[in-house]
Amino acid sequence: MKPLLLFIACTSVQAIAYETDEDFADIFGDAPPSSTLLNGVFEANLVTVDTPSQNSWGSNQFARLEYQHKKNDNIWVMHTQLDFDYLKDGNLLSLFAKQPVADRALDLDWQESHDHQLWYGQVDWAYWQHALNKANITVGRQPVTLGLGRLFSPLDPLGAFNVFDLDRLYKSGVDAIKLDYFVSDTLQTQSILTVNQNDKLQGLQTIKGNLEQGVWLLTAAIREEQHYISASLQRYQAWLDADVYGELLYGDLTSSAKAQFTTSEQKRALLGMSTKVGANGSLTFEWLYQSLAAGVQTDYTLWQQRYAHSQITPMGLAKRYMALSYSNEWRDLTRYELLTMHNLVDNHSTLSAVVTHSASDNLQLRLALAWTPKQGTRNSEFEQFADLLQLGIRYYF
């Protein structure tokens, strides 16, 4: 609680100081260009949950407040969010629990649960960014995305989306210092230092180059539990009329991770293709391989336990997956997104769908579904998940 109070106090003093500077500048007629934005989003859903052993109904809501202040070459950004979940069967509230983000040193989260209710508040983004001549430096809790994957994120250890997330509205922020340096129009470097929940310093270095019809990435990471290098390549293929991309990761595990996973190596590979469909549609296919996962379905429990005590981001429990997504518009105001994922180890699939309709400039109606077809008595990774149906609104203010 003390770091949170200190953080809010420092932010408030800084904001007041800059507002005072602007007031004096206005008086003397030499005000620098500046702007302040304060907005947010509120979402409320009715929800039904069906697990293999029980089902329930309830609601979930969140409110997110977004603050942004620009002055000269500086930008200050802060996002706070409050979530509230209610289920008639309180034993299922754990389905809505937030997963911890490894690369966070400050405890800016708050959670409280009752018989049927779960409250969760957090400062998710809070950073300062300064533009230099050929570089940008960003300090604080910020979203960082690594790699080229659209559905899977095998190269991204920094608060990556879960592959089964229905909603990817905001990426979780990590506590970091990030330097983006633009060597030329076709070459850029990104240097990132983070501090994790064990107060360990971790680093990532990425080099990005633009091709005539594509892009390449090289990344090296030094983290508490893993050291790895990775390479990514994306090229447009005219005969497919699609972007084709691939990623490879090879890593060594540190001593603590070796003891946890009983191996010293980490390998991941991704192959993908994405193409436009009509004026507003998009079709994406990806295949994923990961060595730190189960080769047979009877090992799922073992790998769940291993990842529960690790900071390495899992991409599911199985070694191999395929995924296919399709998004398009029925009409100008209604959009739908479909995602099906197939586990190549236990030969089961899961399906999710999100439909949004813009009722006005600020109001969106929303339907979301996650469903796993049951196939006999075989144990599937996806059958451990709950079938979920959400119906609600999203209001931007």
C-alpha positions in Angstrom: 0.0 0.0 0.0 2.9 2.4 0.7 4.3 2.2 -2.8 0.9 3.0 -4.2 0.4 6.1 -2.0 4.0 7.2 -2.8 3.3 6.7 -6.5 0.0 8.7 -6.5 1.6 11.5 -4.4 4.5 11.9 -6.8 2.2 11.8 -9.8 0.0 14.5 -8.3 2.9 16.8 -7.3 4.3 16.4 -10.8 1.0 17.2 -12.5 0.4 20.2 -10.2 3.9 21.5 -11.0 3.4 21.3 -14.7 0.0 23.0 -14.5 1.6 25.8 -12.5 4.3 26.2 -15.1 1.6 26.5 -17.8 -0.3 29.1 -15.8 2.8 31.3 -15.5 3.6 30.8 -19.2 0.0 31.9 -20.1 0.4 35.1 -18.0 3.7 36.0 -19.7 2.4 35.0 -23.2 5.0 32.3 -23.8 2.9 29.1 -23.3 4.4 26.0 -25.0 2.1 23.7 -26.9 0.3 21.3 -24.5 -2.8 19.2 -24.2 -4.6 17.1 -21.6 -7.0 14.3 -22.3 -9.1 12.5 -19.7 -11.4 9.8 -20.9 -12.3 6.2 -20.2 -14.4 3.1 -20.9 -17.0 1.3 -18.9 -18.2 -2.3 -19.7 -21.0 -4.3 -18.1 -22.0 -7.9 -19.0 -24.5 -10.5 -18.0 -22.6 -13.8 -17.9 -23.3 -17.5 -17.8 -20.6 -20.0 -16.9 -20.7 -23.8 -17.5 -17.8 -26.0 -16.2 -17.6 -29.8 -16.4 -18.8 -30.0 -12.8 -21.1 -27.0 -12.2 -22.7 -24.0 -13.8 -23.7 -20.5 -12.6 -24.7 -17.0 -13.8 -23.8 -13.5 -12.8 -22.3 -10.3 -14.1 -18.9 -8.7 -14.6 -18.0 -5.1 -15.1 -15.0 -2.9 -15.3 -14.3 0.9 -15.5 -11.0 2.2 -16.8 -9.9 5.8 -16.5 -7.3 7.1 -18.9 -5.2 10.3 -18.4 -2.8 11.7 -20.9 -0.9 15.0 -20.8 1.4 16.2 -23.6 3.8 19.1 -23.4 6.5 19.8 -25.9 8.4 16.5 -26.4 7.0 14.9 -23.2 3.9 12.6 -22.7 2.6 11.4 -19.3 0.1 8.5 -19.4 -1.8 6.9 -16.5 -4.5 4.2 -16.7 -6.4 2.9 -13.6 -9.0 0.2 -13.7 -11.6 -1.2 -11.3 -13.2 -4.6 -11.9 -16.2 -6.1 -10.2 -17.4 -9.7 -10.7 -20.5 -11.5 -9.3 -21.4 -15.1 -9.6 -24.3 -16.9 -7.9 -21.9 -19.8 -7.2 -19.0 -18.1 -5.5 -16.7 -21.1 -6.0 -16.4 -20.2 -9.7 -15.1 -16.6 -9.0 -11.5 -17.9 -9.5 -12.3 -18.0 -13.3 -12.3 -14.1 -13.2 -9.1 -13.8 -11.1 -6.4 -11.7 -12.6 -3.1 -13.5 -13.5 0.0 -11.8 -12.0 2.3 -10.0 -14.3 5.9 -11.1 -13.6 7.7 -7.9 -14.6 6.2 -5.6 -12.0 8.2 -4.4 -9.0 5.6 -2.1 -7.4 2.4 -3.5 -5.9 -0.2 -1.2 -7.4 -3.0 -3.8 -7.3 -5.8 -4.3 -4.8 -8.1 -7.3 -4.6 -10.9 -8.3 -2.2 -13.4 -11.2 -2.4 -16.6 -12.1 -0.6 -19.0 -15.1 -0.9 -20.2 -14.1 -4.4 -18.2 -11.0 -5.3 -14.7 -10.2 -6.5 -13.3 -6.7 -6.5 -10.0 -5.9 -8.2 -8.3 -2.5 -8.7 -5.0 -1.6 -10.3 -2.8 1.1 -11.8 -2.2 -0.7 -15.1 -0.2 2.0 -17.0 1.8 4.9 -15.6 4.6 6.1 -17.7 6.5 9.2 -19.0 7.8 9.3 -22.6 10.3 11.8 -24.0 11.1 12.3 -27.7 14.7 12.9 -28.6 16.2 13.6 -32.0 16.4 10.0 -33.2 15.0 8.2 -30.2 12.1 7.8 -27.7 12.7 7.0 -24.0 9.8 5.6 -21.9 9.9 5.1 -18.1 7.3 3.5 -15.9 4.6 0.9 -16.1 4.0 0.6 -19.9 2.7 -2.0 -22.4 5.4 -3.6 -24.5 4.8 -6.1 -27.3 7.5 -8.3 -28.9 7.3 -10.6 -31.9 5.1 -10.9 -35.0 2.5 -13.4 -33.8 -1.2 -12.3 -34.1 -2.8 -15.2 -32.1 0.2 -16.7 -30.2 3.0 -14.7 -28.6 5.9 -17.1 -28.2 8.6 -14.4 -28.1 6.8 -12.1 -25.7 7.4 -12.5 -21.9 6.1 -9.0 -21.0 2.5 -9.4 -19.9 1.5 -11.2 -23.1 -2.2 -11.9 -23.8 -3.4 -15.4 -22.9 -4.2 -17.3 -26.1 -7.7 -17.9 -24.7 -8.5 -14.3 -23.8 -11.9 -13.3 -25.3 -11.0 -9.6 -25.0 -7.7 -7.9 -25.9 -8.7 -4.3 -25.4 -5.6 -3.4 -23.3 -2.3 -5.1 -22.9 -0.9 -5.3 -19.3 1.8 -2.8 -18.4 5.2 -3.8 -17.1 7.6 -1.8 -14.9 10.3 -0.9 -17.4 12.7 1.6 -19.0 12.5 1.4 -22.8 14.7 3.1 -25.4 13.6 3.1 -29.0 16.4 4.3 -31.3 15.9 5.0 -35.0 19.2 4.2 -36.7 17.7 4.9 -40.2 14.4 4.8 -42.0 14.8 1.0 -42.3 16.6 0.1 -39.0 15.5 0.5 -35.4 16.6 -0.9 -32.1 14.6 -1.3 -28.9 16.4 -1.7 -25.5 14.3 -2.7 -22.5 15.1 -3.1 -18.8 12.5 -4.4 -16.4 12.3 -5.2 -12.7 10.3 -8.3 -11.8 8.3 -9.2 -8.7 11.5 -10.6 -7.1 13.3 -7.3 -7.6 15.5 -8.8 -10.3 16.7 -6.7 -13.2 15.9 -8.2 -16.6 16.9 -7.1 -20.1 15.7 -7.5 -23.7 17.4 -6.1 -26.8 15.7 -6.1 -30.2 16.8 -5.1 -33.6 14.1 -4.4 -36.3 14.7 -4.0 -40.0 12.2 -3.1 -42.7 12.3 -5.0 -46.0 10.7 -3.9 -49.3 7.7 -6.1 -48.5 8.3 -7.3 -45.0 10.1 -7.0 -41.7 12.7 -8.9 -39.7 13.4 -9.0 -35.9 16.3 -10.2 -33.8 15.9 -10.4 -30.0 18.2 -11.4 -27.1 16.8 -11.7 -23.6 18.5 -12.1 -20.2 15.8 -12.9 -17.6 15.8 -14.4 -14.1 14.7 -17.9 -15.4 15.7 -17.9 -19.0 18.3 -16.5 -21.5 17.2 -16.7 -25.1 17.7 -15.5 -28.6 15.0 -15.3 -31.3 14.6 -14.5 -34.9 11.4 -13.4 -36.8 10.7 -12.8 -40.5 7.6 -11.6 -42.3 7.3 -11.2 -46.1 4.3 -10.5 -48.4 3.8 -13.3 -50.9 2.0 -12.1 -54.0 0.9 -15.6 -55.1 -0.9 -16.1 -51.8 -1.9 -12.4 -51.5 -0.9 -12.8 -47.8 1.7 -11.9 -45.2 3.6 -15.1 -44.3 5.7 -15.0 -41.1 7.8 -17.3 -38.9 9.6 -17.1 -35.6 12.2 -19.2 -33.8 13.3 -19.1 -30.2 16.2 -20.9 -28.5 17.0 -20.5 -24.9 18.9 -21.8 -21.9 17.1 -22.1 -18.5 18.8 -20.8 -15.4 19.4 -23.0 -12.4 16.1 -22.4 -10.7 14.1 -23.0 -13.9 16.2 -26.1 -14.7 15.1 -27.6 -11.4 11.5 -26.8 -12.0 11.3 -28.0 -15.6 13.9 -30.8 -15.4 15.6 -29.6 -18.6 18.1 -27.0 -19.6 16.8 -25.9 -23.0 13.7 -24.0 -24.3 12.6 -24.0 -27.9 9.6 -22.4 -29.6 8.6 -22.1 -33.3 5.7 -20.2 -35.0 4.5 -20.3 -38.6 1.7 -18.0 -39.6 -0.2 -16.4 -42.5 -2.5 -13.4 -42.6 -4.5 -12.1 -45.5 -7.3 -9.5 -46.2 -10.7 -10.7 -47.1 -12.7 -8.1 -49.0 -12.7 -4.5 -47.8 -12.8 -5.1 -44.1 -12.2 -8.8 -43.4 -9.1 -10.6 -42.2 -8.1 -14.3 -42.1 -5.1 -15.5 -40.0 -3.7 -19.0 -39.5 -0.9 -20.0 -37.1 0.9 -23.2 -36.0 2.9 -23.2 -32.7 5.5 -25.6 -31.2 6.9 -25.3 -27.7 9.3 -27.7 -26.0 8.3 -26.8 -22.4 4.9 -28.4 -22.6 3.2 -31.8 -22.5 3.7 -34.3 -25.3 0.9 -36.5 -24.0 -2.4 -35.5 -22.3 -1.6 -37.4 -19.1 1.2 -34.9 -18.3 -1.1 -31.8 -18.2 -1.3 -31.7 -14.4 2.4 -32.0 -14.2 3.0 -29.0 -16.5 0.3 -26.9 -14.8 2.2 -27.4 -11.5 5.5 -26.4 -13.2 4.2 -23.2 -14.7 2.4 -22.3 -11.5 5.8 -21.9 -9.9 7.5 -20.2 -12.9 7.7 -16.7 -14.4 8.0 -18.1 -17.9 4.9 -17.3 -19.9 3.1 -20.5 -21.1 1.3 -20.8 -24.5 -1.0 -23.5 -23.2 -0.1 -26.9 -21.9 0.5 -28.9 -25.1 3.6 -28.9 -27.3 1.7 -28.2 -30.6 -1.3 -26.1 -31.6 -3.1 -24.8 -34.7 -5.3 -21.7 -34.7 -7.5 -20.0 -37.2 -9.2 -16.6 -36.8 -11.6 -14.7 -39.1 -13.0 -11.2 -38.6 -15.3 -9.1 -40.8 -18.3 -6.8 -40.8 -21.9 -7.8 -41.5 -22.7 -4.1 -42.0 -21.0 -0.9 -41.3 -21.9 -0.9 -37.6 -21.6 -4.6 -36.8 -18.3 -6.5 -36.6 -17.6 -10.2 -35.6 -14.5 -12.1 -34.8 -14.2 -15.9 -34.7 -11.3 -17.9 -33.3 -10.9 -21.7 -33.3 -7.9 -23.4 -31.7 -6.9 -27.0 -32.1 -4.7 -28.9 -29.6 -2.6 -31.3 -31.7 -1.7 -33.4 -28.7 -5.2 -34.4 -27.5 -6.9 -33.7 -30.8 -9.6 -31.4 -29.3 -10.7 -27.9 -30.4 -12.2 -24.8 -28.8 -14.2 -21.9 -30.3 -14.6 -18.3 -29.3 -16.6 -15.5 -30.9 -17.1 -11.8 -30.3 -19.8 -9.7 -32.0 -19.9 -5.9 -31.5 -22.5 -3.4 -32.7 -22.0 0.3 -32.6 -25.3 1.7 -31.3 -23.8 5.3 -31.2 -20.5 7.0 -31.3 -19.9 6.1 -27.7 -22.0 3.0 -27.1 -21.2 -0.5 -28.2 -23.4 -3.6 -27.7 -21.3 -6.8 -27.2 -21.8 -10.6 -27.4 -18.9 -12.9 -26.5 -18.9 -16.7 -26.5 -16.3 -19.3 -25.5 -17.3 -22.9 -26.2 -15.5 -26.3 -26.2 -17.3 -29.2 -27.9 -17.3 -32.3 -25.7 -15.9 -35.4 -27.5 -16.5 -38.6 -25.5 -14.7 -39.3 -22.3 -11.2 -38.3 -23.4 -9.4 -35.8 -21.2 -8.8 -32.5 -23.1 -7.0 -29.4 -22.1 -9.9 -27.3 -23.4 -12.4 -29.4 -21.4 -10.8 -28.0 -18.2 -12.1 -24.5 -19.3 -15.5 -23.1 -18.7 -18.0 -22.5 -21.5 -18.8 -18.8 -21.2 -21.5 -16.5 -22.6 -21.4 -12.7 -22.1 -24.0 -10.2 -23.2 -23.4 -6.5 -22.4 -22.4 -3.0 -23.3 -19.2 -1.0 -23.6 -19.5 2.8 -23.2 -16.6 5.2 -24.0 -16.6 8.6 -22.3 
